[in-house]
Amino acid sequence: MRRRPFVLATLTWLYVVWSLLPVLVAVQFSFNAGRSRSTWQGFSWRWYFGDSGSVTADPTLRLALWNTLEIAALTTVIATPLGVALALGLTRWRGRGARGADVLTLLPLATPEIVMGSALYLVITTLYQFVPLGQPAQVLGHVTFSISYVVVIVSARLQSIGGGYEAAARDLGATPMQALRTVLLPLLAPAVVASSLIVFASSLDDFVISSFLSADASSVTVPIRLYSSVRNAPSPALNALATLLLLGSALTLLLAWLVLRRMRRGNGSAALQELASIDG
């Protein structure tokens, strides 16, 4: 039982290499000195800046990058507080419909993205016609499926905390809002930060929902731009744009992992200090 599973480890690493190799090749050719996307012609930054067709010089590429970052930021700002409030409500709900509400909250995670995208398109174009296609509809669609990430992470943190700290604060004379603000929210801070970073990263690379809810060229995001251009006029600048998106997603997920790692250590001492300040 103590022997290392060499076969399983070997298969796992082979799968990792097989998955990452095409990505690494695409990243490599974003630094190619020539226009070829199959023959290496030397190292250069020309497709990032300086060249007329680079990411910084091409207005369509800049617009796609800006739209992607703006939608991801707006989605994070809107979905995070809504998800935290929903997690608090679902955790404390003891009614008959609590289990059904939990299932509905997690449904976007289990629904195929193409089904979600087409459903959102039909709803917005037929029922919510006051929401125009383009960035408003894209933000609404991203928020719809991103709230579930926040609810799952924050709910797990709430269950690990339990109700002891909040009950102790109430016993010491704190109002419900004081207990929430001074005790519970500081304990939830790592989970809130981690979930917001995951929401940001998932919004960055979303293609299906952004494509369904896009209105015209003014609302094109990086995934949409990559898909449309790689089939018509591929350029190493697209590799550079994809590399920037990949780097942003990787850094965001790394930061979320670091926050979650810190969360596991617990910060009960901080809560105890808050309880002491309330008692004092």
C-alpha positions as CSV (number, residue, x, y, z in Angstrom):
1,M,0.0,0.0,0.0
2,R,3.0,2.3,0.5
3,R,4.4,1.8,-2.9
4,R,4.2,4.9,-5.2
5,P,1.7,4.6,-8.0
6,F,4.2,5.0,-10.8
7,V,1.8,4.0,-13.6
8,L,-0.8,6.4,-12.5
9,A,1.7,9.2,-12.0
10,T,3.2,8.5,-15.4
11,L,-0.2,8.6,-17.2
12,T,-1.0,11.8,-15.3
13,W,2.2,13.6,-16.4
14,L,1.8,12.3,-20.0
15,Y,-1.7,13.8,-20.0
16,V,-0.4,17.1,-18.6
17,V,2.3,17.3,-21.3
18,W,-0.1,16.4,-24.0
19,S,-2.5,19.1,-22.9
20,L,0.1,21.9,-22.4
21,L,2.3,21.2,-25.4
22,P,0.0,22.9,-28.0
23,V,-0.4,25.9,-25.6
24,L,3.3,26.2,-25.2
25,V,3.8,26.1,-29.0
26,A,1.2,28.8,-29.5
27,V,2.9,31.0,-26.8
28,Q,6.3,30.4,-28.5
29,F,5.2,31.7,-31.8
30,S,3.8,34.8,-30.3
31,F,7.5,35.8,-29.9
32,N,8.3,34.8,-33.5
33,A,10.2,37.5,-35.5
34,G,8.4,36.6,-38.7
35,R,4.8,36.2,-39.7
36,S,5.0,32.5,-39.9
37,R,3.1,30.5,-37.3
38,S,4.8,27.2,-38.1
39,T,8.5,28.1,-38.8
40,W,10.6,29.7,-36.0
41,Q,12.4,32.8,-37.4
42,G,13.9,34.3,-34.2
43,F,12.8,35.9,-31.0
44,S,11.0,39.3,-31.1
45,W,8.4,41.3,-29.2
46,R,7.0,42.8,-32.5
47,W,3.6,41.1,-32.1
48,Y,3.1,42.6,-28.6
49,F,4.2,46.2,-29.4
50,G,6.1,48.2,-32.0
51,D,4.8,46.5,-35.2
52,S,1.8,47.9,-37.1
53,G,-0.1,44.6,-36.6
54,S,0.8,44.1,-32.9
55,V,-1.6,44.0,-30.1
56,T,-0.9,47.5,-28.9
57,A,-1.1,48.9,-32.5
58,D,-4.1,47.1,-33.8
59,P,-7.3,49.0,-32.6
60,T,-9.5,45.9,-33.0
61,L,-7.2,43.8,-30.8
62,R,-7.0,46.6,-28.2
63,L,-10.8,46.9,-28.2
64,A,-11.2,43.1,-27.7
65,L,-8.8,43.1,-24.8
66,W,-10.4,46.2,-23.2
67,N,-13.9,44.7,-23.6
68,T,-12.7,41.4,-22.0
69,L,-11.2,43.1,-19.0
70,E,-14.1,45.5,-18.5
71,I,-16.7,42.7,-18.7
72,A,-14.7,40.6,-16.3
73,A,-14.3,43.5,-13.8
74,L,-18.0,44.4,-13.9
75,T,-19.0,40.8,-13.5
76,T,-16.7,40.4,-10.5
77,V,-18.0,43.6,-8.8
78,I,-21.7,42.6,-9.3
79,A,-21.5,38.8,-8.8
80,T,-19.4,38.8,-5.7
81,P,-21.6,40.7,-3.3
82,L,-24.7,39.0,-4.7
83,G,-23.1,35.6,-4.3
84,V,-22.1,36.3,-0.7
85,A,-25.6,37.5,0.2
86,L,-27.1,34.5,-1.4
87,A,-24.7,32.1,0.4
88,L,-25.6,33.8,3.8
89,G,-29.3,33.4,3.0
90,L,-29.1,29.8,1.9
91,T,-26.9,28.8,4.8
92,R,-29.4,30.2,7.3
93,W,-32.5,29.0,5.5
94,R,-34.1,26.1,7.3
95,G,-37.4,26.1,5.4
96,R,-39.0,23.5,3.2
97,G,-37.7,24.9,0.0
98,A,-34.1,25.3,1.1
99,R,-32.8,22.2,-0.7
100,G,-34.5,23.2,-3.9
101,A,-33.0,26.7,-3.7
102,D,-29.5,25.1,-3.3
103,V,-30.1,23.0,-6.4
104,L,-31.2,26.0,-8.4
105,T,-28.1,28.0,-7.3
106,L,-25.8,25.2,-8.5
107,L,-27.7,24.6,-11.7
108,P,-25.6,27.0,-13.8
109,L,-22.5,24.9,-13.0
110,A,-24.1,21.7,-14.3
111,T,-25.8,23.2,-17.3
112,P,-23.9,23.0,-20.7
113,E,-22.6,26.4,-21.5
114,I,-24.1,26.4,-25.0
115,V,-27.5,25.7,-23.4
116,M,-27.0,28.6,-21.0
117,G,-25.9,30.9,-23.8
118,S,-28.8,30.2,-26.1
119,A,-31.3,30.4,-23.2
120,L,-30.0,33.8,-22.1
121,Y,-30.1,35.0,-25.7
122,L,-33.8,34.0,-26.0
123,V,-34.7,35.5,-22.6
124,I,-33.0,38.8,-23.3
125,T,-34.4,39.2,-26.9
126,T,-37.9,38.2,-26.0
127,L,-38.6,39.0,-22.3
128,Y,-35.9,41.5,-21.2
129,Q,-35.8,43.6,-24.3
130,F,-34.8,46.6,-22.2
131,V,-31.4,45.0,-21.8
132,P,-29.5,45.7,-25.1
133,L,-27.3,43.0,-26.7
134,G,-23.7,43.8,-26.3
135,Q,-21.8,44.6,-23.1
136,P,-24.9,45.0,-20.8
137,A,-26.3,41.6,-21.9
138,Q,-22.8,40.0,-21.7
139,V,-22.3,41.3,-18.2
140,L,-25.8,40.0,-17.2
141,G,-25.0,36.6,-18.7
142,H,-21.6,36.4,-17.0
143,V,-23.1,37.3,-13.6
144,T,-25.8,34.6,-14.1
145,F,-23.3,31.8,-14.2
146,S,-20.6,33.3,-12.0
147,I,-22.7,33.7,-8.9
148,S,-22.6,29.9,-8.4
149,Y,-18.8,30.0,-7.9
150,V,-19.2,32.6,-5.1
151,V,-22.0,30.7,-3.4
152,V,-20.1,27.4,-3.4
153,I,-16.9,28.8,-2.0
154,V,-18.5,31.1,0.6
155,S,-21.0,28.5,1.7
156,A,-18.1,26.0,2.3
157,R,-16.4,28.6,4.4
158,L,-19.6,29.4,6.4
159,Q,-20.0,25.7,7.2
160,S,-16.4,25.4,8.4
161,I,-16.8,28.5,10.6
162,G,-20.0,27.4,12.1
163,G,-22.3,29.7,14.2
164,G,-20.2,29.9,17.3
165,Y,-18.4,33.2,16.7
166,E,-21.5,35.0,15.6
167,A,-23.5,33.6,18.6
168,A,-20.8,34.7,21.0
169,A,-20.8,38.2,19.5
170,R,-24.6,38.3,20.0
171,D,-24.2,37.1,23.6
172,L,-21.7,39.9,24.2
173,G,-24.2,42.5,23.2
174,A,-23.5,43.0,19.4
175,T,-26.4,43.6,17.1
176,P,-26.9,41.2,14.2
177,M,-25.3,43.8,11.8
178,Q,-22.4,44.3,14.2
179,A,-21.8,40.6,14.5
180,L,-22.0,40.3,10.7
181,R,-19.7,43.2,10.0
182,T,-17.1,42.8,12.8
183,V,-16.9,39.0,13.2
184,L,-18.4,37.1,10.3
185,L,-17.2,39.1,7.3
186,P,-13.6,39.2,8.4
187,L,-13.7,35.4,8.7
188,L,-15.2,35.2,5.2
189,A,-12.8,37.7,3.6
190,P,-10.4,35.0,2.2
191,A,-13.3,33.1,0.7
192,V,-14.8,36.3,-0.8
193,V,-11.4,37.3,-2.3
194,A,-10.8,33.8,-3.7
195,S,-14.2,33.5,-5.2
196,S,-14.0,37.0,-6.8
197,L,-10.7,36.1,-8.4
198,I,-12.2,32.8,-9.8
199,V,-15.1,34.8,-11.1
200,F,-12.7,37.2,-12.8
201,A,-10.7,34.4,-14.4
202,S,-13.8,32.5,-15.6
203,S,-15.2,35.6,-17.2
204,L,-11.9,36.4,-19.0
205,D,-11.9,33.2,-21.1
206,D,-15.7,32.8,-21.6
207,F,-16.6,32.4,-25.3
208,V,-20.0,30.8,-25.7
209,I,-22.1,33.3,-23.6
210,S,-20.1,36.3,-24.8
211,S,-20.7,35.2,-28.4
212,F,-24.4,34.6,-28.1
213,L,-24.9,38.0,-26.4
214,S,-22.6,40.0,-28.6
215,A,-24.2,42.7,-30.7
216,D,-21.6,43.8,-33.2
217,A,-17.8,44.4,-33.5
218,S,-17.9,46.9,-30.7
219,S,-18.7,44.2,-28.1
220,V,-16.2,41.6,-29.3
221,T,-14.1,40.0,-26.6
222,V,-10.7,38.3,-26.9
223,P,-12.1,34.7,-27.2
224,I,-14.5,35.8,-29.9
225,R,-11.8,37.7,-31.7
226,L,-9.5,34.7,-31.6
227,Y,-12.2,32.4,-33.0
228,S,-13.2,34.7,-35.8
229,S,-9.6,35.6,-36.9
230,V,-7.9,32.3,-36.6
231,R,-10.2,30.9,-39.3
232,N,-9.8,33.8,-41.7
233,A,-6.5,35.8,-41.4
234,P,-4.3,34.2,-38.7
235,S,-1.4,36.3,-37.5
236,P,1.2,35.8,-34.7
237,A,-0.5,38.8,-33.1
238,L,-3.4,36.5,-32.3
239,N,-0.9,34.2,-30.5
240,A,0.3,37.3,-28.5
241,L,-3.3,38.2,-27.6
242,A,-4.0,34.7,-26.5
243,T,-0.8,34.6,-24.5
244,L,-1.9,37.8,-22.6
245,L,-5.3,36.3,-21.9
246,L,-3.6,33.0,-20.7
247,L,-1.2,34.9,-18.5
248,G,-4.0,37.0,-16.9
249,S,-6.1,33.9,-16.2
250,A,-3.1,32.0,-14.8
251,L,-2.0,34.8,-12.5
252,T,-5.6,35.3,-11.3
253,L,-6.0,31.6,-10.5
254,L,-2.6,31.5,-8.8
255,L,-3.6,34.4,-6.6
256,A,-6.9,32.7,-5.8
257,W,-5.1,29.5,-4.8
258,L,-2.8,31.5,-2.5
259,V,-5.8,33.1,-0.8
260,L,-7.5,29.7,-0.4
261,R,-4.3,28.3,1.1
262,R,-4.2,31.1,3.6
263,M,-7.9,30.5,4.3
264,R,-7.3,26.9,5.3
265,R,-5.0,28.0,8.1
266,G,-7.9,29.8,9.6
267,N,-8.0,33.2,11.2
268,G,-9.9,32.4,14.4
269,S,-7.5,34.6,16.4
270,A,-8.8,37.6,14.5
271,A,-12.4,36.7,15.3
272,L,-11.4,36.3,19.0
273,Q,-9.9,39.8,19.0
274,E,-13.2,41.1,17.5
275,L,-15.1,39.4,20.2
276,A,-12.8,40.8,22.9
277,S,-13.3,44.3,21.5
278,I,-17.1,43.8,21.6
279,D,-16.8,42.6,25.2
280,G,-14.7,45.5,26.1
